Amino acid sequence: MDTDGLLTIGRFAKLTDLSPRLLRRLDERGVLSPALVDPDTRYRYYDLGQTRVASLIHLGRQMGLTVDQLADLIAASEAGELRAHLRQHRDGVAARLAEQSRLLRLLDQELARGGPLVSYEIALKTVPAILVMSARGAAPRTHPHDPWLLESAIRQAGATVLVHIARQGAEPAAQPVVLYTTDFARDDEIRFEVCFPVARRLPSCPGVTCMELPEERVAYTTFQGPYDTIWNAHVELRAWIAENDLVASGPVRELGVVTELDTDDPHAWITELAVPIA
């Protein structure tokens, strides 16, 4: 068997900076096969012409491509197709980076808050009756909870209310209150009502209702930070009500005290959560 001009797997590995183990895997997956395999010893030999493909594989590994993705990359016959594979991989990297950034924000938020984990100051108070214009909406229930999917649906309902208020020549009198009418332990969707306080009674229209939220005694707490973990505050508030032998008598109220309209810093956002008590 003539191996003149060929490189052993060890020498080819050093030349291309691809480990012998990876070269064997690439051979098994048909991504980069040796130029010659000794039928007796099963030794693999490569020729110098294969270094160009090896260089592309090395670049792909530096960019975090898997062996399967490398196979697609090598099989790409045109530059546009190759770029499309890289673009798809880039989108995946961006998504993972966004998730890691979200986790980092959550860690920073909890470290800055101090005290025990999932611990909130909860008390009782009476909230006055308010006149509001409201619109109902719903968002699919996701596991884990996706606060941005819910936020998008709330904004859409809120925009409907704001348009109607503006058509009446009026303005909201205060920040909106969101009522959650969902049974969170049972329902597969999150139903809500976006309520904008108004100074005077305005006519209703299809999808937008003028009503009064009654004076109520509530158990309440405040949550500071982005909406990623506000769900924990909801759960803690419900647990506190049960532990203190109280009974919830109405939908959860959520009021943005400091919102993105006030500051671009999500860690400065403050949301008040309140549950009416019988």
DAURLIN-V395693 format. One record per residue. N is the residue number from 1. RES is the residue in one small letter. PSI is psi as a letter, one per 40 degrees, with the letter a starting at -180 (999 if undefined). OMEGA is omega in whole degrees, -180 to 180 (* if undefined). BURIAL is b if it has 24 or more other C-alpha atoms within 12 Angstrom, else e. Layout:
n->N res->RES psi->PSI omega->OMEGA burial->BURIAL
n->N res->RES psi->PSI omega->OMEGA burial->BURIAL
This chain:
n->1 res->m psi->h omega->-176 burial->e
n->2 res->d psi->h omega->179 burial->e
n->3 res->t psi->e omega->179 burial->e
n->4 res->d psi->h omega->179 burial->e
n->5 res->g psi->e omega->179 burial->e
n->6 res->l psi->i omega->-179 burial->b
n->7 res->l psi->h omega->173 burial->b
n->8 res->t psi->i omega->-179 burial->b
n->9 res->i psi->d omega->180 burial->b
n->10 res->g psi->d omega->-179 burial->e
n->11 res->r psi->d omega->179 burial->e
n->12 res->f psi->d omega->179 burial->b
n->13 res->a psi->d omega->179 burial->b
n->14 res->k psi->d omega->-177 burial->e
n->15 res->l psi->d omega->-174 burial->e
n->16 res->t psi->e omega->-176 burial->b
n->17 res->d psi->f omega->173 burial->e
n->18 res->l psi->h omega->-175 burial->b
n->19 res->s psi->i omega->176 burial->e
n->20 res->p psi->d omega->180 burial->b
n->21 res->r psi->d omega->179 burial->e
n->22 res->l psi->d omega->179 burial->b
n->23 res->l psi->d omega->177 burial->b
n->24 res->r psi->d omega->178 burial->b
n->25 res->r psi->d omega->179 burial->e
n->26 res->l psi->d omega->177 burial->b
n->27 res->d psi->d omega->-179 burial->b
n->28 res->e psi->d omega->-178 burial->e
n->29 res->r psi->e omega->178 burial->e
n->30 res->g psi->f omega->-179 burial->e
n->31 res->v psi->d omega->178 burial->b
n->32 res->l psi->h omega->-178 burial->b
n->33 res->s psi->i omega->179 burial->b
n->34 res->p psi->i omega->175 burial->b
n->35 res->a psi->d omega->-178 burial->b
n->36 res->l psi->i omega->175 burial->b
n->37 res->v psi->h omega->179 burial->e
n->38 res->d psi->h omega->-177 burial->e
n->39 res->p psi->d omega->-178 burial->e
n->40 res->d psi->d omega->-175 burial->e
n->41 res->t psi->e omega->-176 burial->e
n->42 res->r psi->e omega->176 burial->e
n->43 res->y psi->i omega->179 burial->e
n->44 res->r psi->i omega->177 burial->b
n->45 res->y psi->i omega->-178 burial->b
n->46 res->y psi->i omega->175 burial->b
n->47 res->d psi->i omega->-175 burial->b
n->48 res->l psi->d omega->180 burial->e
n->49 res->g psi->e omega->-179 burial->e
n->50 res->q psi->e omega->-178 burial->b
n->51 res->t psi->d omega->180 burial->b
n->52 res->r psi->d omega->177 burial->e
n->53 res->v psi->d omega->179 burial->b
n->54 res->a psi->d omega->179 burial->b
n->55 res->s psi->d omega->177 burial->e
n->56 res->l psi->d omega->178 burial->b
n->57 res->i psi->d omega->179 burial->b
n->58 res->h psi->d omega->178 burial->b
n->59 res->l psi->d omega->179 burial->e
n->60 res->g psi->d omega->178 burial->b
n->61 res->r psi->d omega->178 burial->b
n->62 res->q psi->d omega->179 burial->e
n->63 res->m psi->e omega->175 burial->e
n->64 res->g psi->e omega->180 burial->e
n->65 res->l psi->i omega->175 burial->b
n->66 res->t psi->i omega->179 burial->b
n->67 res->v psi->d omega->178 burial->b
n->68 res->d psi->d omega->178 burial->e
n->69 res->q psi->d omega->176 burial->b
n->70 res->l psi->d omega->178 burial->b
n->71 res->a psi->d omega->178 burial->b
n->72 res->d psi->d omega->-179 burial->b
n->73 res->l psi->d omega->-179 burial->b
n->74 res->i psi->d omega->-178 burial->b
n->75 res->a psi->e omega->-179 burial->e
n->76 res->a psi->h omega->-175 burial->e
n->77 res->s psi->e omega->-178 burial->e
n->78 res->e psi->i omega->-179 burial->e
n->79 res->a psi->d omega->180 burial->e
n->80 res->g psi->d omega->179 burial->e
n->81 res->e psi->d omega->178 burial->e
n->82 res->l psi->d omega->179 burial->e
n->83 res->r psi->d omega->180 burial->e
n->84 res->a psi->d omega->177 burial->e
n->85 res->h psi->d omega->-180 burial->b
n->86 res->l psi->d omega->179 burial->b
n->87 res->r psi->d omega->179 burial->e
n->88 res->q psi->d omega->178 burial->e
n->89 res->h psi->d omega->179 burial->b
n->90 res->r psi->d omega->178 burial->e
n->91 res->d psi->d omega->178 burial->e
n->92 res->g psi->d omega->178 burial->e
n->93 res->v psi->d omega->-180 burial->e
n->94 res->a psi->d omega->179 burial->e
n->95 res->a psi->d omega->179 burial->e
n->96 res->r psi->d omega->178 burial->e
n->97 res->l psi->d omega->178 burial->e
n->98 res->a psi->d omega->179 burial->e
n->99 res->e psi->d omega->178 burial->e
n->100 res->q psi->d omega->177 burial->e
n->101 res->s psi->d omega->177 burial->e
n->102 res->r psi->d omega->179 burial->e
n->103 res->l psi->d omega->179 burial->e
n->104 res->l psi->d omega->178 burial->e
n->105 res->r psi->d omega->180 burial->e
n->106 res->l psi->d omega->179 burial->b
n->107 res->l psi->d omega->179 burial->e
n->108 res->d psi->d omega->-180 burial->e
n->109 res->q psi->d omega->-177 burial->b
n->110 res->e psi->d omega->178 burial->b
n->111 res->l psi->d omega->-180 burial->e
n->112 res->a psi->d omega->-177 burial->e
n->113 res->r psi->d omega->180 burial->e
n->114 res->g psi->a omega->178 burial->e
n->115 res->g psi->a omega->180 burial->e
n->116 res->p psi->i omega->177 burial->e
n->117 res->l psi->i omega->179 burial->e
n->118 res->v psi->f omega->180 burial->e
n->119 res->s psi->h omega->-177 burial->e
n->120 res->y psi->i omega->175 burial->b
n->121 res->e psi->h omega->-176 burial->e
n->122 res->i psi->h omega->-179 burial->b
n->123 res->a psi->i omega->178 burial->e
n->124 res->l psi->i omega->174 burial->e
n->125 res->k psi->i omega->176 burial->e
n->126 res->t psi->h omega->178 burial->e
n->127 res->v psi->h omega->-178 burial->e
n->128 res->p psi->i omega->175 burial->e
n->129 res->a psi->i omega->178 burial->e
n->130 res->i psi->i omega->176 burial->b
n->131 res->l psi->h omega->-176 burial->b
n->132 res->v psi->i omega->166 burial->b
n->133 res->m psi->h omega->-172 burial->b
n->134 res->s psi->i omega->174 burial->b
n->135 res->a psi->i omega->-179 burial->b
n->136 res->r psi->i omega->177 burial->b
n->137 res->g psi->i omega->179 burial->b
n->138 res->a psi->i omega->177 burial->b
n->139 res->a psi->i omega->179 burial->b
n->140 res->p psi->i omega->178 burial->b
n->141 res->r psi->h omega->-180 burial->e
n->142 res->t psi->i omega->176 burial->e
n->143 res->h psi->h omega->1 burial->e
n->144 res->p psi->i omega->-178 burial->e
n->145 res->h psi->h omega->178 burial->e
n->146 res->d psi->g omega->-176 burial->e
n->147 res->p psi->d omega->-176 burial->e
n->148 res->w psi->d omega->175 burial->e
n->149 res->l psi->d omega->177 burial->e
n->150 res->l psi->d omega->-179 burial->b
n->151 res->e psi->d omega->179 burial->b
n->152 res->s psi->d omega->179 burial->e
n->153 res->a psi->d omega->179 burial->b
n->154 res->i psi->d omega->179 burial->b
n->155 res->r psi->d omega->180 burial->b
n->156 res->q psi->d omega->178 burial->e
n->157 res->a psi->d omega->179 burial->b
n->158 res->g psi->d omega->179 burial->b
n->159 res->a psi->d omega->178 burial->b
n->160 res->t psi->d omega->179 burial->b
n->161 res->v psi->d omega->-178 burial->b
n->162 res->l psi->d omega->179 burial->b
n->163 res->v psi->d omega->-179 burial->e
n->164 res->h psi->d omega->179 burial->b
n->165 res->i psi->d omega->-180 burial->b
n->166 res->a psi->d omega->180 burial->e
n->167 res->r psi->d omega->178 burial->e
n->168 res->q psi->e omega->-180 burial->e
n->169 res->g psi->f omega->-177 burial->e
n->170 res->a psi->i omega->177 burial->e
n->171 res->e psi->i omega->175 burial->b
n->172 res->p psi->i omega->-179 burial->b
n->173 res->a psi->e omega->-178 burial->e
n->174 res->a psi->i omega->178 burial->e
n->175 res->q psi->i omega->-180 burial->b
n->176 res->p psi->i omega->172 burial->b
n->177 res->v psi->h omega->177 burial->b
n->178 res->v psi->h omega->177 burial->b
n->179 res->l psi->h omega->178 burial->b
n->180 res->y psi->h omega->-177 burial->b
n->181 res->t psi->e omega->-177 burial->b
n->182 res->t psi->i omega->166 burial->b
n->183 res->d psi->h omega->-172 burial->e
n->184 res->f psi->e omega->-180 burial->e
n->185 res->a psi->e omega->-174 burial->e
n->186 res->r psi->d omega->-168 burial->e
n->187 res->d psi->i omega->179 burial->e
n->188 res->d psi->e omega->174 burial->e
n->189 res->e psi->i omega->180 burial->b
n->190 res->i psi->h omega->179 burial->b
n->191 res->r psi->i omega->-176 burial->b
n->192 res->f psi->i omega->177 burial->b
n->193 res->e psi->h omega->179 burial->b
n->194 res->v psi->h omega->-174 burial->b
n->195 res->c psi->h omega->176 burial->b
n->196 res->f psi->h omega->176 burial->b
n->197 res->p psi->i omega->177 burial->b
n->198 res->v psi->i omega->-176 burial->b
n->199 res->a psi->d omega->-179 burial->e
n->200 res->r psi->i omega->-180 burial->e
n->201 res->r psi->h omega->180 burial->e
n->202 res->l psi->i omega->178 burial->b
n->203 res->p psi->i omega->176 burial->e
n->204 res->s psi->i omega->175 burial->e
n->205 res->c psi->i omega->179 burial->e
n->206 res->p psi->h omega->179 burial->e
n->207 res->g psi->e omega->180 burial->e
n->208 res->v psi->h omega->-174 burial->b
n->209 res->t psi->h omega->172 burial->b
n->210 res->c psi->h omega->-179 burial->b
n->211 res->m psi->i omega->179 burial->b
n->212 res->e psi->h omega->171 burial->e
n->213 res->l psi->h omega->-173 burial->b
n->214 res->p psi->i omega->171 burial->e
n->215 res->e psi->h omega->-177 burial->e
n->216 res->e psi->i omega->171 burial->b
n->217 res->r psi->h omega->-174 burial->b
n->218 res->v psi->i omega->165 burial->b
n->219 res->a psi->h omega->-173 burial->b
n->220 res->y psi->i omega->173 burial->b
n->221 res->t psi->i omega->176 burial->b
n->222 res->t psi->i omega->179 burial->b
n->223 res->f psi->h omega->178 burial->b
n->224 res->q psi->h omega->178 burial->b
n->225 res->g psi->i omega->178 burial->b
n->226 res->p psi->i omega->-172 burial->b
n->227 res->y psi->e omega->-174 burial->b
n->228 res->d psi->d omega->-175 burial->b
n->229 res->t psi->e omega->179 burial->b
n->230 res->i psi->d omega->178 burial->b
n->231 res->w psi->d omega->-180 burial->b
n->232 res->n psi->d omega->179 burial->b
n->233 res->a psi->d omega->176 burial->b
n->234 res->h psi->d omega->-178 burial->b
n->235 res->v psi->d omega->-179 burial->e
n->236 res->e psi->d omega->179 burial->b
n->237 res->l psi->d omega->178 burial->b
n->238 res->r psi->d omega->180 burial->b
n->239 res->a psi->d omega->180 burial->e
n->240 res->w psi->d omega->179 burial->b
n->241 res->i psi->d omega->180 burial->b
n->242 res->a psi->d omega->-179 burial->e
n->243 res->e psi->d omega->-179 burial->e
n->244 res->n psi->e omega->176 burial->e
n->245 res->d psi->f omega->176 burial->e
n->246 res->l psi->i omega->-178 burial->e
n->247 res->v psi->h omega->176 burial->e
n->248 res->a psi->h omega->-175 burial->b
n->249 res->s psi->e omega->-178 burial->e
n->250 res->g psi->a omega->-178 burial->e
n->251 res->p psi->i omega->176 burial->b
n->252 res->v psi->h omega->174 burial->b
n->253 res->r psi->h omega->177 burial->b
n->254 res->e psi->h omega->-176 burial->b
n->255 res->l psi->h omega->176 burial->b
n->256 res->g psi->h omega->180 burial->b
n->257 res->v psi->d omega->173 burial->b
n->258 res->v psi->h omega->-174 burial->b
n->259 res->t psi->a omega->178 burial->b
n->260 res->e psi->e omega->175 burial->e
n->261 res->l psi->d omega->-179 burial->e
n->262 res->d psi->d omega->-177 burial->e
n->263 res->t psi->i omega->177 burial->e
n->264 res->d psi->e omega->-177 burial->e
n->265 res->d psi->h omega->-178 burial->e
n->266 res->p psi->d omega->-179 burial->b
n->267 res->h psi->e omega->179 burial->b
n->268 res->a psi->e omega->180 burial->e
n->269 res->w psi->h omega->179 burial->b
n->270 res->i psi->h omega->-179 burial->b
n->271 res->t psi->h omega->176 burial->b
n->272 res->e psi->h omega->176 burial->b
n->273 res->l psi->h omega->-178 burial->b
n->274 res->a psi->h omega->177 burial->b
n->275 res->v psi->h omega->178 burial->b
n->276 res->p psi->i omega->-178 burial->b
n->277 res->i psi->h omega->180 burial->b
n->278 res->a psi->999 omega->* burial->e
